[in-house]
Amino acid sequence: MEIQQSWEVLNISMLKGKKNTLFAILLLAVTFASCEKTVTYSEMKEKERNAVKAYINEKKINVISFEDFVANDSTTDVSRNEYVLVDDIYMQIVNNPVKKDPAAYSIKEGDNIDLLIRYYEYNIQDGDTITGNLYAAEPDEMRVTNNSGSYTATFTDGIMTSVYGSSVPTGWLVPLRFLTFTRKQANLAKVNIIVPHTKGTSTAATYVYPCHYQISFQPSVLVIE
């Protein structure tokens, strides 16, 4: 009887050992599978860069240097689909009002100006339009301040505010250095920009994706010089 009980104890012990070993193997397999699915920040940035390159090729965008941009009176030739790379964003100035209206004005140092915004936001990586107000009843509103050539801004009303809060993507501020403004509907300042996650919304920064924006700017009130 004692021998039989000893064998039973040994068999149970061996069975438990096998179960523990099997559990350990399964745990390692799940762990390795999880590691394989984990995407690093570096990989996400590489995916973003590739998405931007593919988009530029697909849209036949002609990227010019900043030097050529300045030499050409800070303009981009829309007929040639030119964009300039400046401060990590690709920018196309579709319309700069001063070219047609010498009375158009820039945002001078110390100015605080409220701008009405019409825009759409397109996720280049996923190929989806995220937000936009091109056909909304009201435009978004943005208050802009020029502090010694450095622009800051906050959304004060509209879709961007409701989706992302008051913080304006820094990529949106880059064109303000080169634009003039007028309230004339047929001659609004207008740009296309490709914005990486580092210059985009808080959501783009979190999930690491680039966006293409079309934006038009209109002062909310007439500014008299």
C-alpha positions in Angstrom: 0.0 0.0 0.0 2.8 2.4 0.9 4.5 1.7 -2.5 1.3 2.4 -4.4 0.7 5.6 -2.5 4.3 6.7 -3.2 3.7 6.1 -7.0 0.5 8.1 -6.8 2.3 11.0 -5.2 5.1 10.8 -7.7 2.6 10.7 -10.6 0.7 13.7 -9.3 4.0 15.6 -8.8 5.1 14.7 -12.4 1.7 15.8 -13.7 1.9 19.1 -11.9 5.4 19.6 -13.2 4.3 19.0 -16.8 1.3 21.4 -16.3 3.7 24.0 -14.9 6.1 23.5 -17.8 3.3 23.8 -20.3 1.9 26.9 -18.7 5.4 28.5 -18.7 5.8 27.7 -22.4 2.4 29.2 -23.2 3.2 32.3 -21.2 6.5 32.7 -23.0 4.7 32.3 -26.4 2.1 35.0 -25.5 4.9 37.3 -24.2 6.9 36.9 -27.5 3.8 37.4 -29.5 3.0 40.6 -27.6 6.6 41.9 -28.1 6.3 41.2 -31.8 3.1 43.3 -32.1 4.6 46.2 -30.1 5.5 49.1 -32.4 8.3 51.4 -31.3 8.1 55.2 -31.6 11.0 55.1 -34.1 9.0 52.7 -36.2 5.9 54.9 -36.0 7.9 57.9 -37.2 9.4 55.9 -40.0 5.8 54.9 -41.1 4.8 58.6 -41.0 7.8 59.7 -43.1 7.0 57.0 -45.7 3.3 58.1 -45.7 4.4 61.7 -46.4 6.8 60.6 -49.2 4.1 58.5 -50.8 1.6 61.3 -50.6 4.0 63.8 -52.2 4.6 61.3 -55.0 1.0 60.5 -55.5 -0.1 64.2 -55.6 2.9 65.1 -57.8 4.0 67.8 -55.4 7.1 69.7 -56.5 9.1 70.5 -53.4 11.2 73.7 -53.7 13.9 74.9 -51.3 13.4 77.7 -48.8 16.1 79.7 -50.7 14.1 79.4 -54.0 11.0 80.3 -52.1 12.5 83.5 -50.7 14.1 84.4 -54.0 10.7 84.1 -55.7 9.2 86.8 -53.3 8.0 84.1 -50.9 5.5 82.5 -53.3 4.8 79.0 -54.5 3.7 78.4 -58.1 0.3 76.6 -57.7 0.3 75.8 -61.4 3.4 73.7 -60.8 2.0 72.4 -57.5 5.0 73.8 -55.6 5.4 73.3 -51.9 8.2 74.7 -49.8 9.7 72.8 -46.8 9.9 75.2 -43.9 10.1 74.5 -40.2 9.3 70.8 -40.8 6.1 71.4 -42.7 5.4 71.5 -46.4 3.6 74.7 -47.4 1.9 75.9 -50.5 0.6 79.4 -50.5 -2.5 79.2 -52.7 -3.3 82.9 -52.3 -1.6 85.8 -50.6 -4.0 88.8 -50.8 -1.3 91.5 -51.1 -0.5 90.1 -54.6 -3.9 91.4 -55.7 -4.6 94.1 -53.1 -1.8 96.4 -51.8 -4.0 97.3 -48.9 -3.9 93.8 -47.5 -2.0 93.8 -44.1 0.2 91.5 -42.1 0.0 90.7 -38.4 2.5 93.2 -37.0 4.5 92.8 -33.8 2.3 93.2 -30.8 -0.9 92.7 -32.7 -3.8 90.5 -31.5 -6.0 89.6 -34.3 -9.1 87.3 -34.5 -9.2 85.2 -37.6 -12.1 83.3 -39.1 -11.0 79.9 -40.4 -12.3 77.6 -43.1 -10.4 74.3 -43.3 -10.4 70.6 -43.8 -8.1 68.1 -42.0 -7.0 64.9 -43.9 -5.1 62.1 -42.3 -2.4 61.2 -44.9 -1.5 57.9 -43.3 -5.0 56.5 -43.1 -6.4 58.3 -46.1 -9.4 59.7 -44.2 -10.8 63.2 -43.7 -10.9 63.7 -40.0 -12.6 67.1 -39.5 -13.5 70.2 -41.5 -15.9 73.1 -41.7 -15.9 74.0 -45.4 -19.6 73.4 -45.5 -20.5 74.3 -41.9 -22.8 77.2 -41.1 -20.1 79.0 -39.2 -16.3 79.1 -39.5 -13.9 78.4 -36.7 -12.3 81.3 -34.8 -8.7 81.7 -33.8 -7.0 84.5 -31.9 -3.4 85.2 -33.0 -0.7 87.2 -31.3 2.6 88.3 -32.8 5.3 88.4 -30.1 8.5 89.8 -31.7 8.0 87.6 -34.8 6.9 84.6 -32.8 3.3 83.6 -33.3 1.0 82.1 -30.7 -2.7 81.3 -31.1 -5.7 79.8 -29.5 -9.0 78.5 -30.9 -11.9 80.4 -29.4 -14.8 78.7 -31.2 -15.6 76.1 -33.8 -15.0 72.5 -34.6 -11.3 72.4 -33.8 -12.1 73.7 -30.3 -14.8 71.0 -29.8 -12.5 68.2 -31.0 -9.1 69.2 -29.8 -9.5 72.1 -27.4 -8.1 75.6 -27.6 -4.5 74.7 -28.5 -3.6 75.5 -32.1 -1.2 73.1 -33.9 2.1 74.9 -34.3 2.2 73.8 -37.9 -0.8 76.2 -38.5 1.3 79.1 -37.3 4.1 78.8 -39.8 2.2 80.3 -42.8 1.3 83.4 -40.8 4.8 84.7 -41.2 4.4 85.0 -44.9 0.8 85.9 -45.4 -1.2 89.1 -45.6 -4.9 89.4 -44.8 -8.1 91.0 -46.1 -11.8 90.5 -45.4 -12.6 90.4 -49.1 -14.2 87.0 -49.7 -12.7 86.6 -53.2 -9.2 87.4 -52.0 -8.7 85.5 -48.7 -5.3 84.2 -47.5 -5.2 80.5 -48.3 -2.7 77.7 -47.9 -2.2 74.0 -48.2 0.1 72.5 -45.6 1.4 69.0 -44.7 2.0 68.8 -41.0 3.9 66.0 -39.1 2.7 64.8 -35.8 5.3 67.0 -34.0 3.6 70.1 -35.3 0.0 68.8 -35.3 -2.9 68.3 -32.9 -2.5 66.5 -29.6 -4.2 63.5 -31.1 -1.7 63.4 -34.1 1.1 63.7 -31.6 -0.2 60.8 -29.5 -0.8 58.4 -32.4 2.0 59.7 -34.7 0.3 60.5 -38.0 0.7 63.4 -40.5 -2.1 65.6 -41.8 -2.8 67.7 -44.9 -4.7 70.9 -44.2 -6.3 73.4 -46.5 -6.9 76.6 -44.6 -8.2 80.0 -45.4 -7.9 83.0 -43.1 -10.2 86.0 -42.8 -9.9 88.7 -40.2 -13.1 88.9 -38.1 -13.1 92.7 -38.3 -11.6 95.3 -40.6 -8.2 96.5 -39.4 -7.6 100.1 -40.2 -3.9 101.1 -40.5 
